[in-house]
Amino acid sequence: MSVINLKRTLTGVVVSNKMDKTVTVLVERKIKHSLLGKVLRVSKKYHAHDENNEFIQGDLVFIEECRPLAKTKSWRVTKLVEKYQAA
């Protein structure tokens, strides 16, 4: 019997890296309002574990759900999608 990976994964932008081994990731979703039909942008911030303090503000990253690591931290950064480049 094979094991299936059922962990949720999200894509978001790092908005803060001021904590040790933790980054704050902003995830934006587009949802359709059930009554009006208008498409809305909904955003939420997640605290994610960054073991080596390698991600900086503005990086686009994948985060994956894991066991609770702290009171507000139960996500882990899995990989870098796009490095932030200052203009």
N, C-alpha and C positions, 0 to 999 in steps of 0.2 A: 504494500500500500504506500502511495507517495504522499508526502506532506505538502500542503498547499499554503503559500504565503498569503495571509489575509490582512496584512498590515496596511493601514491607509497611508497613502503618499500624497503630498501636496507640493505645489511650486509657489515660491514667494520671494520677496526681496528683503534682504537684511536691512533693517532700519536702525539697529543699535548693536554695538559690540563692546559696550563698556563694562560688562560683567565678565568675571573670570570663567572661562569654559562654557559660556552661554551667549547666544545671540537671540535677538528678537526679530522674528520674521513676519512680515506683513503679507497676508494671503488675500487676494481679491478674487471675488466670484461675481458672475453675472447671473441674476435670477430674473424670472419673469413674474410680475405681480399677478396674483391669481384673479383679481377682479378687474383691474384696469388694463392689464396686458402690456404695461410699460416695462422695459428692460431696465433693471436697477443694478448698480454696482454696490456690492456688499463686501466690506473688508473686515478682517479679524487678525489680531496679533497673537503669535504663538512664541513661547520661549522654547528654544531648541538647544540641544547639547552640541558643543563644538570643542572636542577634546584638545586640539592643538592650537586653539585661538588663531586659526588661519583665515577666517572669513572677515571681510571688511564691509563697512556700510555701503550699500548699493549693489552688492553681489546678488545675482539671481541663483537660487539654490533649490534643491529637492530636499524635503524633510519627510521623515518616516516615523510613524507612531511606534512607541516602545513602552516598556514598563515605567512607572513613575520614578523619576530620578530626583525630584525635589517636590515641594508643595505645588508649584505651578509649572513644572517642567516634565513633560512626558512625550517629547518629540526629539528626534536625533537628526542632525544634518547628514545626509548620505552622500551627496555629490554636488559639485559646482557646475551650474549650467552655463553661466556667462559671468566673466570677471568684469567688475565695474571699471570704467575708464573715464577719468575726469576730462571734461572738455576744455 
